[in-house]
Amino acid sequence: MELMLIAGAAILLFGADKVPKLARGLGQAKTEFMVGQTEAEIAAERQRAEIRARAQAAAAAPPEPPAAPATPPGSSSAPTTTTTSSPT
């Protein structure tokens, strides 16, 4: 009953010749949406599989030794000593 009321209102608002065009456009929009949704799901599944593969590879690889601490630029690696001369 409600569907017939909506269809009648659409015919009155848009005219009998525009309603099929509007319905066709809505159908095409729905189809495009479904295609885009499917493509997004495929891309997300690929990403999940890639992340799983990276995690498994990282778990299987031996741990790397810790890196030596970096020295700031402009400083030497040897400790510096300063001497102060005191007046005698």
C-alpha positions, 0 to 999 in steps of 0.5 A: 500500500505504501509503495503504491502511494509513493509511486503515485506521488512520484508520478504526480511530481515528476511526470509519467515519462521521468519516473522510468528514467529516475528508476533506471538511474537509481538502479545504475547508481546501486550497481556502481555502489555495489561494484565499488564496495566489492572492489574495496573489500578485495583491496582490504583483504589483500592488505590484511593478507600482506600484513599477515605475511609480514607478521609471520616473516618477522616472527620467523626471522632471528632478532637483530642485534641492538644497534650501537648508539649514534653520536650527535653530529659535531661530537667526537666518539672519544671523550673530551677532557678539559684542563683548566689552568689555575693562576699560581 
